[in-house]
Amino acid sequence: MMRILALFLISLFLFSCEKSEQEQKADLNLKAAAFSELKGWQQDDLSTARKAFLRSCDKIANRKDPWLADSQIKISTLEYQNLCRQAQQTSPQNFKQFIEQNFTPWLVEYKGSPEGKFTSYYEAEVFASPTQDARYKYPIYGLPQDLVEVNLKDFDATLPSRKIIGRVEGNKLVPYHTRDFIEANPIPAPVLLWGDNAVDILIMQIQGSAVATLNDGSKIRIAFAASNGHPFKGIGSILLEKGLIQRGQASMGEIRKWLNANYEQAYPHLLENKRFIFHRLSTAEGPIGAQGVALEAGRSLAVDKSFIPLGALLWLETSGPDRQPLNKLVVAQDVGSAIKGAVRGDYFWGSGQAGLDFAGRMNASGQYYILLPKAKEPRHD
């Protein structure tokens, strides 16, 4: 009983801190548009977008709650399920026509502006072994036995859906261990695999997942399981603040090269990022996003789910790392600790070195339209 009471009191305290966030959400606005206004709409081949959308549909199919998510922009679950069933019966050749007939694009604006920031990420690569030896000596941890997740909504349906992560110490819920403690002390967590490169494991944690090549040549995916609940601080920001790299070296590819050459010098500073990621093994077709579906290269977008419901279709208008236009239909299927705001996205490029080459250099302004079921006034509250 004492443990439940402690969790409840902490939940209520955190809910009181949400007020300023709710006030900020009042600045969100949606402006109706036509498909003819979308840059590049006629040129976009939607075959891979359809594939990504149908994966989200599979996840949504058995939902019972009235809205897709506890996001400010509301989409009716029943209405979306109906559209998903129609989409599954629509051929790839007719998918664009299906979208035009059943959805309306709404430009997302925040504080009177549609402009936001768009970065990108990729699925990392690591080399690993099920057993520890002189080469494979860096642990890749699974979910700790003492990690506790609390959702405010579990205590009161009127509270926001917000997850708190910690551990129980005596009769109190306390924050979970930070990165420096986890890397220096044993914790009650299984070691899934042993990696051969500390830098690659660190990058895997930042990206959230990786493809592991095992010492017998086989491959397996390492997926996100949970975080320790502490805030994330980017490696590039840390190294720039310390004067260890220059701004021209701040892409993920350049950071990886620099860290591999200077890891011992950098390590004490990297502990300023208190966030730590725990993983699980997966046989899925791609890395698993926050919606619980495999991400599709070039079609999955990480968003701030307090504004955008996971599973929503978005028309993205931004530019890639070489200033090439990036105008395409994407699906909100993931989140990220640094992805905060009504107009903010992290674009999934794909896996391996090719993904790193693009993802590590993308940082552009842009905008997006959310596609909502036709003949419905948008609801956001």
WOGITA-V870987 format. One record per pair of residues at least 24 apart in sequence whose ideal C-beta (glycine too) atoms are under 10 Angstrom apart, sorted by sequence separation. I is the first residue (numbers start at 0). J is the second residue. If there is no record, write none. Layout:
BEGIN
[[I & J] [I & J]]
END
This chain:
BEGIN
[[55 & 79] [56 & 80] [59 & 83] [60 & 84] [234 & 258] [241 & 265] [307 & 331] [309 & 333] [342 & 366] [343 & 367] [58 & 83] [147 & 172] [243 & 268] [306 & 331] [309 & 334] [342 & 367] [56 & 82] [57 & 83] [147 & 173] [178 & 204] [205 & 231] [241 & 267] [341 & 367] [56 & 83] [60 & 87] [148 & 175] [192 & 219] [194 & 221] [204 & 231] [238 & 265] [241 & 268] [300 & 327] [302 & 329] [304 & 331] [307 & 334] [317 & 344] [319 & 346] [55 & 83] [56 & 84] [147 & 175] [191 & 219] [205 & 233] [237 & 265] [240 & 268] [297 & 325] [302 & 330] [303 & 331] [320 & 348] [56 & 85] [146 & 175] [192 & 221] [205 & 234] [298 & 327] [300 & 329] [302 & 331] [304 & 333] [305 & 334] [315 & 344] [317 & 346] [319 & 348] [52 & 82] [53 & 83] [56 & 86] [57 & 87] [145 & 175] [146 & 176] [191 & 221] [205 & 235] [238 & 268] [241 & 271] [297 & 327] [298 & 328] [299 & 329] [300 & 330] [301 & 331] [302 & 332] [304 & 334] [52 & 83] [56 & 87] [145 & 176] [234 & 265] [237 & 268] [238 & 269] [240 & 271] [298 & 329] [299 & 330] [300 & 331] [301 & 332] [302 & 333] [303 & 334] [307 & 338] [313 & 344] [315 & 346] [143 & 175] [202 & 234] [237 & 269] [297 & 329] [298 & 330] [299 & 331] [300 & 332] [301 & 333] [302 & 334] [303 & 335] [53 & 86] [72 & 105] [143 & 176] [191 & 224] [201 & 234] [237 & 270] [299 & 332] [300 & 333] [301 & 334] [302 & 335] [306 & 339] [52 & 86] [53 & 87] [234 & 268] [237 & 271] [295 & 329] [298 & 332] [299 & 333] [301 & 335] [303 & 337] [304 & 338] [305 & 339] [306 & 340] [307 & 341] [323 & 357] [52 & 87] [72 & 107] [234 & 269] [236 & 271] [237 & 272] [295 & 330] [301 & 336] [303 & 338] [305 & 340] [306 & 341] [307 & 342] [53 & 89] [188 & 224] [198 & 234] [236 & 272] [294 & 330] [301 & 337] [302 & 338] [303 & 339] [305 & 341] [306 & 342] [307 & 343] [320 & 356] [321 & 357] [325 & 361] [331 & 367] [49 & 86] [232 & 269] [234 & 271] [295 & 332] [301 & 338] [302 & 339] [303 & 340] [306 & 343] [307 & 344] [320 & 357] [49 & 87] [143 & 181] [232 & 270] [234 & 272] [292 & 330] [294 & 332] [300 & 338] [302 & 340] [303 & 341] [319 & 357] [320 & 358] [325 & 363] [329 & 367] [331 & 369] [341 & 379] [232 & 271] [233 & 272] [293 & 332] [294 & 333] [302 & 341] [303 & 342] [320 & 359] [321 & 360] [326 & 365] [49 & 89] [146 & 186] [232 & 272] [290 & 330] [292 & 332] [302 & 342] [303 & 343] [320 & 360] [321 & 361] [325 & 365] [328 & 368] [330 & 370] [49 & 90] [50 & 91] [53 & 94] [140 & 181] [145 & 186] [146 & 187] [186 & 227] [231 & 272] [232 & 273] [290 & 331] [291 & 332] [292 & 333] [302 & 343] [303 & 344] [319 & 360] [320 & 361] [322 & 363] [324 & 365] [49 & 91] [52 & 94] [144 & 186] [145 & 187] [146 & 188] [230 & 272] [231 & 273] [232 & 274] [288 & 330] [289 & 331] [290 & 332] [301 & 343] [302 & 344] [303 & 345] [319 & 361] [320 & 362] [328 & 370] [29 & 72] [48 & 91] [138 & 181] [143 & 186] [144 & 187] [145 & 188] [229 & 272] [230 & 273] [231 & 274] [288 & 331] [289 & 332] [290 & 333] [300 & 343] [301 & 344] [302 & 345] [318 & 361] [320 & 363] [27 & 71] [47 & 91] [49 & 93] [50 & 94] [138 & 182] [143 & 187] [144 & 188] [229 & 273] [230 & 274] [231 & 275] [288 & 332] [289 & 333] [290 & 334] [300 & 344] [301 & 345] [317 & 361] [319 & 363] [27 & 72] [46 & 91] [49 & 94] [137 & 182] [143 & 188] [144 & 189] [206 & 251] [228 & 273] [229 & 274] [231 & 276] [287 & 332] [288 & 333] [289 & 334] [300 & 345] [301 & 346] [318 & 363] [24 & 70] [25 & 71] [45 & 91] [46 & 92] [48 & 94] [49 & 95] [52 & 98] [140 & 186] [142 & 188] [143 & 189] [181 & 227] [205 & 251] [227 & 273] [228 & 274] [229 & 275] [287 & 333] [288 & 334] [289 & 335] [299 & 345] [300 & 346] [301 & 347] [317 & 363] [318 & 364] [24 & 71] [44 & 91] [45 & 92] [48 & 95] [138 & 185] [141 & 188] [142 & 189] [180 & 227] [227 & 274] [228 & 275] [286 & 333] [288 & 335] [299 & 346] [300 & 347] [317 & 364] [318 & 365] [24 & 72] [46 & 94] [49 & 97] [138 & 186] [140 & 188] [141 & 189] [226 & 274] [227 & 275] [298 & 346] [299 & 347] [317 & 365] [45 & 94] [46 & 95] [49 & 98] [140 & 189] [141 & 190] [142 & 191] [178 & 227] [202 & 251] [205 & 254] [226 & 275] [227 & 276] [297 & 346] [298 & 347] [299 & 348] [316 & 365] [317 & 366] [21 & 71] [44 & 94] [45 & 95] [48 & 98] [138 & 188] [139 & 189] [140 & 190] [141 & 191] [175 & 225] [177 & 227] [225 & 275] [226 & 276] [227 & 277] [296 & 346] [297 & 347] [299 & 349] [315 & 365] [316 & 366] [317 & 367] [44 & 95] [138 & 189] [139 & 190] [140 & 191] [141 & 192] [175 & 226] [176 & 227] [177 & 228] [178 & 229] [225 & 276] [226 & 277] [296 & 347] [297 & 348] [315 & 366] [316 & 367] [43 & 95] [45 & 97] [138 & 190] [139 & 191] [140 & 192] [175 & 227] [176 & 228] [177 & 229] [202 & 254] [224 & 276] [225 & 277] [295 & 347] [296 & 348] [297 & 349] [314 & 366] [315 & 367] [316 & 368] [45 & 98] [137 & 190] [138 & 191] [139 & 192] [174 & 227] [175 & 228] [176 & 229] [201 & 254] [202 & 255] [223 & 276] [224 & 277] [225 & 278] [294 & 347] [296 & 349] [314 & 367] [315 & 368] [41 & 95] [138 & 192] [139 & 193] [174 & 228] [175 & 229] [178 & 232] [201 & 255] [223 & 277] [224 & 278] [225 & 279] [295 & 349] [296 & 350] [313 & 367] [314 & 368] [40 & 95] [137 & 192] [138 & 193] [139 & 194] [174 & 229] [221 & 276] [223 & 278] [224 & 279] [294 & 349] [313 & 368] [314 & 369] [137 & 193] [138 & 194] [198 & 254] [199 & 255] [202 & 258] [222 & 278] [223 & 279] [224 & 280] [294 & 350] [312 & 368] [313 & 369] [314 & 370] [135 & 192] [136 & 193] [137 & 194] [198 & 255] [201 & 258] [221 & 278] [222 & 279] [224 & 281] [296 & 353] [297 & 354] [312 & 369] [313 & 370] [40 & 98] [135 & 193] [136 & 194] [137 & 195] [198 & 256] [220 & 278] [221 & 279] [222 & 280] [223 & 281] [296 & 354] [311 & 369] [312 & 370] [40 & 99] [131 & 190] [134 & 193] [135 & 194] [136 & 195] [137 & 196] [196 & 255] [198 & 257] [199 & 258] [220 & 279] [221 & 280] [222 & 281] [288 & 347] [311 & 370] [312 & 371] [130 & 190] [134 & 194] [135 & 195] [136 & 196] [137 & 197] [140 & 200] [198 & 258] [199 & 259] [220 & 280] [221 & 281] [222 & 282] [276 & 336] [297 & 357] [307 & 367] [311 & 371] [34 & 95] [129 & 190] [131 & 192] [132 & 193] [134 & 195] [135 & 196] [136 & 197] [137 & 198] [139 & 200] [164 & 225] [166 & 227] [197 & 258] [198 & 259] [201 & 262] [219 & 280] [220 & 281] [222 & 283] [286 & 347] [308 & 369] [129 & 191] [130 & 192] [131 & 193] [133 & 195] [134 & 196] [137 & 199] [138 & 200] [164 & 226] [165 & 227] [166 & 228] [196 & 258] [197 & 259] [198 & 260] [219 & 281] [220 & 282] [274 & 336] [285 & 347] [307 & 369] [129 & 192] [130 & 193] [132 & 195] [137 & 200] [162 & 225] [164 & 227] [165 & 228] [196 & 259] [198 & 261] [219 & 282] [220 & 283] [222 & 285] [223 & 286] [224 & 287] [286 & 349] [306 & 369] [34 & 98] [35 & 99] [40 & 104] [127 & 191] [128 & 192] [129 & 193] [137 & 201] [139 & 203] [140 & 204] [162 & 226] [164 & 228] [198 & 262] [201 & 265] [220 & 284] [222 & 286] [223 & 287] [285 & 349] [286 & 350] [34 & 99] [127 & 192] [128 & 193] [139 & 204] [163 & 228] [164 & 229] [197 & 262] [201 & 266] [220 & 285] [221 & 286] [222 & 287] [223 & 288] [285 & 350] [302 & 367] [33 & 99] [126 & 192] [127 & 193] [128 & 194] [162 & 228] [196 & 262] [220 & 286] [222 & 288] [223 & 289] [37 & 104] [125 & 192] [126 & 193] [127 & 194] [128 & 195] [198 & 265] [205 & 272] [211 & 278] [220 & 287] [300 & 367] [302 & 369] [34 & 102] [36 & 104] [126 & 194] [127 & 195] [201 & 269] [204 & 272] [208 & 276] [34 & 103] [35 & 104] [37 & 106] [125 & 194] [126 & 195] [127 & 196] [197 & 266] [205 & 274] [207 & 276] [209 & 278] [211 & 280] [33 & 103] [34 & 104] [36 & 106] [125 & 195] [126 & 196] [139 & 209] [204 & 274] [206 & 276] [208 & 278] [250 & 320] [32 & 103] [33 & 104] [125 & 196] [198 & 269] [201 & 272] [204 & 275] [205 & 276] [207 & 278] [208 & 279] [222 & 293] [31 & 103] [32 & 104] [127 & 199] [139 & 211] [197 & 269] [204 & 276] [31 & 104] [32 & 105] [125 & 198] [126 & 199] [127 & 200] [203 & 276] [204 & 277] [208 & 281] [220 & 293] [306 & 379] [29 & 103] [30 & 104] [31 & 105] [32 & 106] [125 & 199] [204 & 278] [29 & 104] [30 & 105] [31 & 106] [124 & 199] [125 & 200] [201 & 276] [203 & 278] [208 & 283] [210 & 285] [29 & 105] [30 & 106] [123 & 199] [127 & 203] [200 & 276] [210 & 286] [28 & 105] [29 & 106] [30 & 107] [123 & 200] [125 & 202] [148 & 225] [208 & 285] [209 & 286] [28 & 106] [29 & 107] [30 & 108] [123 & 201] [124 & 202] [125 & 203] [135 & 213] [146 & 224] [148 & 226] [200 & 278] [208 & 286] [28 & 107] [29 & 108] [123 & 202] [124 & 203] [135 & 214] [146 & 225] [207 & 286] [208 & 287] [27 & 107] [28 & 108] [123 & 203] [134 & 214] [141 & 221] [146 & 226] [148 & 228] [206 & 286] [207 & 287] [208 & 288] [27 & 108] [28 & 109] [121 & 202] [122 & 203] [123 & 204] [143 & 224] [146 & 227] [147 & 228] [207 & 288] [26 & 108] [27 & 109] [28 & 110] [123 & 205] [127 & 209] [132 & 214] [139 & 221] [142 & 224] [143 & 225] [146 & 228] [207 & 289] [26 & 109] [27 & 110] [28 & 111] [30 & 113] [69 & 152] [123 & 206] [128 & 211] [141 & 224] [142 & 225] [26 & 110] [28 & 112] [122 & 206] [123 & 207] [125 & 209] [127 & 211] [129 & 213] [130 & 214] [140 & 224] [141 & 225] [143 & 227] [182 & 266] [24 & 109] [25 & 110] [26 & 111] [28 & 113] [120 & 205] [121 & 206] [122 & 207] [123 & 208] [124 & 209] [125 & 210] [126 & 211] [127 & 212] [128 & 213] [129 & 214] [23 & 109] [26 & 112] [120 & 206] [122 & 208] [123 & 209] [124 & 210] [125 & 211] [126 & 212] [127 & 213] [128 & 214] [129 & 215] [191 & 277] [192 & 278] [208 & 294] [23 & 110] [120 & 207] [121 & 208] [122 & 209] [123 & 210] [124 & 211] [125 & 212] [126 & 213] [127 & 214] [128 & 215] [182 & 269] [183 & 270] [191 & 278] [207 & 294] [120 & 208] [121 & 209] [122 & 210] [123 & 211] [124 & 212] [125 & 213] [126 & 214] [179 & 267] [182 & 270] [189 & 277] [191 & 279] [192 & 280] [69 & 158] [186 & 275] [188 & 277] [191 & 280] [69 & 159] [70 & 160] [129 & 219] [179 & 269] [180 & 270] [189 & 279] [69 & 160] [178 & 269] [179 & 270] [186 & 277] [64 & 156] [68 & 160] [69 & 161] [127 & 219] [178 & 270] [179 & 271] [181 & 273] [177 & 270] [178 & 271] [179 & 272] [180 & 273] [182 & 275] [124 & 218] [127 & 221] [178 & 272] [179 & 273] [181 & 275] [207 & 301] [177 & 272] [178 & 273] [180 & 275] [125 & 221] [177 & 273] [178 & 274] [179 & 275] [181 & 277] [176 & 273] [177 & 274] [178 & 275] [122 & 220] [123 & 221] [175 & 273] [177 & 275] [178 & 276] [122 & 221] [174 & 273] [176 & 275] [122 & 222] [175 & 275] [252 & 352] [255 & 355] [236 & 337] [175 & 277] [233 & 336] [251 & 354] [252 & 355] [231 & 335] [232 & 336] [233 & 337] [251 & 355] [252 & 356] [255 & 359] [231 & 336] [232 & 337] [250 & 355] [251 & 356] [252 & 357] [254 & 359] [230 & 336] [231 & 337] [250 & 356] [252 & 358] [253 & 359] [229 & 336] [230 & 337] [251 & 358] [252 & 359] [253 & 360] [250 & 358] [251 & 359] [252 & 360] [250 & 359] [251 & 360] [223 & 333] [226 & 336] [249 & 359] [250 & 360] [251 & 361] [249 & 360] [250 & 361] [250 & 362] [249 & 362] [235 & 359] [208 & 333] [207 & 333] [207 & 334] [123 & 251] [207 & 335] [206 & 335] [207 & 336] [121 & 251] [205 & 335] [220 & 350] [120 & 251] [146 & 277] [205 & 336] [119 & 251] [123 & 255] [143 & 275] [205 & 337] [17 & 151] [143 & 277] [140 & 275] [142 & 277] [13 & 149] [140 & 276] [141 & 277] [142 & 278] [14 & 151] [139 & 276] [140 & 277] [141 & 278] [142 & 279] [13 & 151] [21 & 159] [139 & 277] [140 & 278] [141 & 279] [10 & 149] [20 & 159] [139 & 278] [141 & 280] [9 & 149] [10 & 150] [11 & 151] [14 & 154] [210 & 350] [6 & 147] [10 & 151] [14 & 155] [17 & 158] [20 & 161] [139 & 280] [206 & 347] [209 & 350] [210 & 351] [7 & 149] [9 & 151] [10 & 152] [17 & 159] [208 & 350] [209 & 351] [6 & 149] [10 & 153] [11 & 154] [14 & 157] [7 & 151] [10 & 154] [11 & 155] [14 & 158] [17 & 161] [160 & 304] [161 & 305] [206 & 350] [2 & 147] [6 & 151] [10 & 155] [13 & 158] [14 & 159] [16 & 161] [160 & 305] [7 & 153] [13 & 159] [159 & 305] [6 & 153] [7 & 154] [11 & 158] [14 & 161] [6 & 154] [7 & 155] [10 & 158] [13 & 161] [206 & 354] [206 & 355] [13 & 163] [3 & 154] [10 & 161] [206 & 358] [10 & 163] [202 & 355] [9 & 163] [9 & 165] [6 & 163] [202 & 359] [6 & 165] [6 & 167] [5 & 167] [9 & 171] [10 & 172] [9 & 172] [122 & 285] [123 & 286] [5 & 169] [8 & 172] [9 & 173] [122 & 286] [2 & 167] [5 & 170] [6 & 171] [7 & 172] [121 & 286] [4 & 170] [5 & 171] [6 & 172] [120 & 286] [2 & 169] [3 & 170] [5 & 172] [1 & 169] [2 & 170] [5 & 173] [1 & 170] [2 & 171] [0 & 170] [1 & 171] [2 & 172] [122 & 294] [120 & 294] [122 & 296] [121 & 296] [119 & 297] [120 & 299] [119 & 300] [120 & 301] [119 & 301] [117 & 300] [118 & 301] [115 & 303] [109 & 306] [117 & 315] [119 & 317] [107 & 306] [117 & 316] [118 & 317] [107 & 307] [117 & 317] [119 & 319] [116 & 317] [117 & 318] [119 & 320] [115 & 317] [117 & 319] [118 & 320] [113 & 316] [114 & 317] [107 & 313] [119 & 325] [104 & 312] [106 & 314] [117 & 325] [104 & 313] [105 & 314] [102 & 312] [104 & 314] [106 & 316] [102 & 314] [120 & 333] [98 & 312] [120 & 335] [98 & 314] [118 & 335] [120 & 337] [120 & 338] [118 & 337] [118 & 338] [116 & 337] [117 & 338] [68 & 290] [116 & 338] [67 & 290] [116 & 339] [116 & 340] [115 & 340] [117 & 342] [118 & 343] [119 & 344] [120 & 345] [121 & 346] [122 & 347] [115 & 341] [116 & 342] [117 & 343] [118 & 344] [119 & 345] [120 & 346] [121 & 347] [122 & 348] [124 & 350] [83 & 310] [115 & 342] [116 & 343] [117 & 344] [118 & 345] [119 & 346] [120 & 347] [121 & 348] [122 & 349] [123 & 350] [124 & 351] [113 & 341] [114 & 342] [115 & 343] [116 & 344] [117 & 345] [118 & 346] [119 & 347] [120 & 348] [121 & 349] [122 & 350] [123 & 351] [124 & 352] [54 & 283] [79 & 308] [112 & 341] [113 & 342] [115 & 344] [116 & 345] [117 & 346] [119 & 348] [120 & 349] [121 & 350] [122 & 351] [123 & 352] [54 & 284] [82 & 312] [98 & 328] [112 & 342] [119 & 349] [121 & 351] [124 & 354] [54 & 285] [59 & 290] [79 & 310] [109 & 340] [110 & 341] [121 & 352] [123 & 354] [124 & 355] [58 & 290] [70 & 302] [71 & 303] [76 & 308] [79 & 311] [109 & 341] [110 & 342] [121 & 353] [122 & 354] [123 & 355] [55 & 288] [58 & 291] [59 & 292] [70 & 303] [71 & 304] [72 & 305] [74 & 307] [79 & 312] [95 & 328] [108 & 341] [109 & 342] [121 & 354] [122 & 355] [50 & 284] [51 & 285] [54 & 288] [57 & 291] [58 & 292] [70 & 304] [71 & 305] [72 & 306] [74 & 308] [76 & 310] [94 & 328] [107 & 341] [108 & 342] [109 & 343] [120 & 354] [121 & 355] [55 & 290] [57 & 292] [69 & 304] [70 & 305] [71 & 306] [72 & 307] [73 & 308] [107 & 342] [119 & 354] [120 & 355] [121 & 356] [123 & 358] [54 & 290] [55 & 291] [56 & 292] [68 & 304] [69 & 305] [70 & 306] [71 & 307] [72 & 308] [74 & 310] [106 & 342] [121 & 357] [122 & 358] [51 & 288] [54 & 291] [55 & 292] [67 & 304] [68 & 305] [70 & 307] [71 & 308] [74 & 311] [121 & 358] [54 & 292] [70 & 308] [74 & 312] [119 & 357] [120 & 358] [121 & 359] [53 & 292] [54 & 293] [68 & 307] [69 & 308] [70 & 309] [72 & 311] [119 & 358] [120 & 359] [54 & 294] [55 & 295] [67 & 307] [68 & 308] [118 & 358] [119 & 359] [51 & 292] [54 & 295] [67 & 308] [68 & 309] [70 & 311] [118 & 359] [119 & 360] [120 & 361] [51 & 293] [66 & 308] [67 & 309] [68 & 310] [118 & 360] [119 & 361] [50 & 293] [51 & 294] [52 & 295] [67 & 310] [68 & 311] [118 & 361] [119 & 362] [51 & 295] [54 & 298] [55 & 299] [67 & 311] [117 & 361] [118 & 362] [119 & 363] [50 & 295] [51 & 296] [54 & 299] [117 & 362] [118 & 363] [49 & 295] [51 & 297] [52 & 298] [116 & 362] [117 & 363] [48 & 295] [51 & 298] [116 & 363] [117 & 364] [47 & 295] [50 & 298] [51 & 299] [62 & 310] [115 & 363] [116 & 364] [117 & 365] [47 & 296] [48 & 297] [49 & 298] [51 & 300] [59 & 308] [115 & 364] [116 & 365] [117 & 366] [47 & 297] [48 & 298] [59 & 309] [114 & 364] [115 & 365] [117 & 367] [47 & 298] [48 & 299] [58 & 309] [59 & 310] [114 & 365] [115 & 366] [46 & 298] [47 & 299] [58 & 310] [113 & 365] [114 & 366] [115 & 367] [45 & 298] [113 & 366] [55 & 309] [56 & 310] [112 & 366] [113 & 367] [55 & 310] [113 & 368] [54 & 310] [55 & 311] [55 & 312] [52 & 310] [108 & 366] [52 & 311] [107 & 366] [52 & 312] [106 & 366] [107 & 367] [51 & 312] [70 & 331] [106 & 367] [107 & 368] [105 & 367] [106 & 368] [107 & 369] [68 & 331] [104 & 367] [105 & 368] [106 & 369] [48 & 312] [67 & 331] [104 & 368] [105 & 369] [103 & 368] [104 & 369] [105 & 370] [48 & 314] [102 & 368] [103 & 369] [104 & 370] [105 & 371] [102 & 369] [103 & 370] [104 & 371] [102 & 370] [103 & 371] [72 & 341] [101 & 370] [102 & 371] [103 & 372] [71 & 341] [102 & 372] [103 & 373] [107 & 377] [43 & 314] [99 & 370] [101 & 372] [102 & 373] [103 & 374] [98 & 370] [101 & 373] [103 & 375] [105 & 377] [107 & 379] [100 & 373] [101 & 374] [102 & 375] [103 & 376] [40 & 314] [56 & 330] [58 & 332] [99 & 373] [103 & 377] [105 & 379] [39 & 314] [55 & 330] [98 & 373] [38 & 314] [39 & 315] [40 & 316] [52 & 328] [54 & 330] [55 & 331] [37 & 314] [38 & 315] [39 & 316] [51 & 328] [52 & 329] [53 & 330] [55 & 332] [36 & 314] [37 & 315] [38 & 316] [51 & 329] [52 & 330] [54 & 332] [27 & 306] [37 & 316] [48 & 327] [49 & 328] [51 & 330] [34 & 314] [47 & 327] [48 & 328] [50 & 330] [52 & 332] [24 & 305] [47 & 328] [48 & 329] [49 & 330] [51 & 332] [23 & 305] [24 & 306] [32 & 314] [42 & 324] [45 & 327] [48 & 330] [43 & 326] [44 & 327] [45 & 328] [21 & 305] [42 & 326] [43 & 327] [44 & 328] [20 & 305] [39 & 324] [42 & 327] [43 & 328] [38 & 324] [39 & 325] [40 & 326] [38 & 325] [39 & 326] [40 & 327] [17 & 305] [38 & 326] [39 & 327] [40 & 328] [37 & 326] [38 & 327] [39 & 328] [37 & 327] [82 & 372] [37 & 328] [81 & 372] [82 & 373] [79 & 371] [78 & 371] [79 & 372] [78 & 372] [74 & 369] [51 & 347] [74 & 370] [75 & 371] [72 & 369] [74 & 371] [75 & 372] [78 & 375] [73 & 371] [74 & 372] [72 & 371] [75 & 375] [74 & 375] [73 & 375] [74 & 377] [75 & 378] [73 & 377] [74 & 378] [72 & 377] [73 & 378] [72 & 378] [73 & 379] [71 & 378] [72 & 379] [73 & 380] [71 & 379] [72 & 380] [70 & 379] [71 & 380] [29 & 341] [66 & 378] [28 & 341] [27 & 341] [26 & 341] [27 & 342] [23 & 340] [24 & 341] [23 & 341] [52 & 370] [20 & 339] [38 & 366] [40 & 368] [37 & 368] [36 & 368] [37 & 370] [34 & 368] [32 & 368] [34 & 370] [31 & 368] [30 & 368] [29 & 368] [29 & 369] [31 & 371] [29 & 371] [31 & 376] [31 & 377] [29 & 376] [30 & 377] [29 & 377] [28 & 377] [29 & 378] [29 & 379] [28 & 379] [27 & 379] [27 & 380] [25 & 379] [24 & 379] [25 & 380] [24 & 380] [21 & 380]]
END
